[in-house]
Amino acid sequence: MKSNFLKSLLYSYGSVALTSLIGFITLPLSLNYFGKDLFGLFSITNDTLAYLALFNFGIPWAAATIFAKLLNYRAQKELLFKSLKLLFLLCIIMTGIVSTIAFLYPNWIHFIAQINNNILPSAKLFISVSVIFFIIRLPFSLFGQLLIFINRVYISKIIDIFSSLLAFGSLLLVIHFKLSIVQYAIISGFISLLPLFLSILIFIRIWRRESLPCSVYNSESTSYRHLMSSSFYFFLNGIGGLIIWNTDSIVISHYLGLGETAEYAVMFKFFTILFMIITQIMNVVNPLFPKFVKEDKRDNLSQLFNVLTRIFPVVGGFIFIIMFGFFKEFVILWTHNSSIFIGSLSCFAMGLYCYFLCSSVVPYSAIVSLNYAKEIYKLTLLEAIVNLILSIYFITKIGIAGVVFGTLIAHVVTMFILVPLKLDKLMPNLFKFDFFFIIKHILFAIIPVSCMIYYLNTCSFNLTKMLFSILVFIFYFAVSSIIVGKKNILEVLQLIKVLK
């Protein structure tokens, strides 16, 4: 377990480092080649595909969760075939619905965004081609989840790297031959199928090497009813997550336009790369929660949770400093386009959102990985509804920053407060989320740092600003280490030794 953990962690961060590097290079290339409006179209299309992903009904995640708990080869095989049958059936239904909408409503694209007439034909073709390849890929997304839940995260990350390199290569090909955005969609669509087939072949090879018994098993554990009931709650949580993470661009495009959507997309891309780097550890840690519960290692489980709920807020504060204090300089250096900067107010709100998101991701991950997703779907939907209402309200008052503030406020008043309370209710006296730690950290670290950064943002970039920026980081980590406490720091070091 220890070697697999470290291997998975190493490959996870290696994957994020390489894919992030590719993303940093790809974004300015695609922005400068396709232009601001067409770059905004990328964001709208990705959000549309994210909504279409609801047609998987949460089956890949639910099937992978159940699969990992089965210790019988025949049971796993039956579950695998039933999951694939359901996914193919859902894809056929989705194809019928999408085709009907396209036939009955020729101007269907206006449901997605308000698009200028000069790029309307290309936009319709680009979205259509993207949807076709998405439907083809959808059933096979199951195998990526299975690799993770059979403790082969590192293989999944190698495939992610391969996929990113292929996508980058397709973009370079399009730029070199001066092809259109529609031709880019076709080329990247075909190329995106290769990593999927690779994940299928690797999973089957690993699975067949497992020496699992083929004895009689409880058929209820692999029944359609059990699979659908488990996936239903992942589906409901997915709806909430989609509204929270994938509706902002659509709201912005309807109220402000594709140009502003591009500004938001650049900031959100930067945010997601940072957040992805930080949360890769959760992809590796998540399988440990059910493992420790199964082995009745309550002390290890409690220690793991306690350590993570102190590390993640501190790291979230680090991201807040970067977003609020340095995103403007970075985005200009990154894209060579000052018009793409979204504004300091949006960066402040996004940084705070990341702080609270990092603070709540550990209890949320614990609930989901322990198969309690059905216990929090109402909270996820509540956050989504509050987020949508606040985003629409604030965007009419303060512009694009209103969308980010809506997302921030909705998360704080729902998931950040309620998810830890729900976890404590589900497993009393095992997981204790320390809200007082967060309050202390905000009062003595985040607020003073915010004031320092506000002053920094009024200064022009020079040597003095650089030195003061270094002092901000030193102050933040010094205060954070005091708040975390010597005991918890020793627990972090002890946990690292155990996992080695």
Buried (B, 14 or more C-beta within 10 A) or exposed (E): EEEBBBBBBEBBBBBBEBBBEBBBBBBBBBBBBBBBBBBBBBBBBEBBBBBBBBBBBBBBBBBBBBBBEBEBBBBBBBBBEBBBEBBEEBBEEBBEEBEEEBEEEEEBBEEBBEBEEEBEEBBBBBBBBBBBBBBBBBBBBBBBBBBBBBBBBBBBBBBBBBBBBBBBBBBEBBBEEEBBBBBBBBBBBEBBBEBBEBBBEBBEEBBEEEEBEEEEBEEEBBBEEBBBEBBBBBBBBBBBBBBBBBBBBBBBBBBBBBBBBBBBBBBBBBBBBBBBBBBBBBBBBBBBBBBBBEEEBEEBBBBBBBBBBBBBBBBBBBBBBBBBBBBBEBBBEBBEBEEBBBBBBBBBBBBBBBBBBBBBBBBBBBBBBBBBBBBBBBBBBBBBBBBBEBBBEBBEEBBBBBBBBBBBBBBBBBBBBBBBEBBBEBBEEBBBBBEEBBEBBBEBBBEBBBEBBEEBBEEEEEEEBEEBBEEBBEBBBEBBBEBBEEEBBEBBEEBEEEBE
